[in-house]
């Protein structure tokens, strides 16, 4: 998976970067855009992959990884934070998970 993240992930700079945040998104998804904006407004550094903009073979590998390591049902945004994850746009869960994850 790390090779695909390196290949496709776009990094968004922020001052809070103690832990790695990766979100799998759809480029046209309103909730995915809100998730990105939420992270930016709070100055978190993160990486994202717009899954609808990558080749099908690699898209399948990423989805298979998410399904086997986190949850069978994948929806967007899909945030992976260290060993934890959040599916969907849920600012309350983001606050709880990311609390203390600053610089």
N, C-alpha and C positions, 0 to 999 in steps of 0.2 A: 504494500500500500504506500509506503514512504516514497517509492520511486514515482508513483503516480501523483502524489501530492507535490513533489518537487517539479514534476513536469507541468502540471496544470494550475496549481494554486497561485493565486494572486495575493500578495501581502499588503495589508493595510497597516501603516505605522500607528503607534500609540505609545504613550508613556508607561502604560500598565502592561508589562510583558513578562512577568515572572513565570507564567505557565502558557502552554501552547493551546490556542483556541483555533479550531478548524470548523468551518461551517460548509456544508454541502447545500447548495441552493439551486434554484431555477432562475434564470435571468429575467423572466417575466412575472415572477411570483411577488405579489404585493407584500406578503408576510415575510418573505426573504429580504426584501428591501428594508422593511421595518427593523428586522433583526440586525442588519448591517448598520443601519442608522443608529440603533440603540447602542451598539458597541462603540461606534465612532463618537457619539455624544459623551460617552463615559471614558473616552480616551484609551480603550483597550486595543492592543495590537492583536491582529488576527489574520488568518488566511482563509480564503474562500475559493471554492470551485463551483462555477456555474455548470452543473452536470449536463444541462441541455446543449452545451456548446463544445462538448468533447466527442471524440469518435466513439461509436457504439461499443466496440470491443473493450475499451478502457472504462466506459460508463458501466458496463456489466461487471467488470472486476471490482469497481468501487462499490456498487450496490451489493454484490455478493459479500464483500468484506463487511459492510455495515450490517447486513442481515445475519451473518454468522457470528459477529463479535458483539453486537449491541441489541438489535431487535429485528424480528422477522419482517415486520411491516415498516417500510420506510416512507416518510413524507417529509415535507420541506417547510422551513429550514431544518436541517439536521445538524445540531451543534455537538461537537466532540471536544471535551475539555478534560485534559489528562485522561483518566480512566472512566470518566462519567460522560453522560450525554443527555441532551434535551431534544425532543422532537416537537416541531412547531414553534410558533412565536408565542413565548410566554415570559414576559418581563419579570414576573414574580419569581419564577424558577431561575431565571438568569441571575437576579439579585442574590438569591440564596446560594447558588452554585459558585458564583464569581466573587462573593464576599471574601475579602482578604486576599484576592488574587492580584493585587497591585504590584507595582514595580519590583 
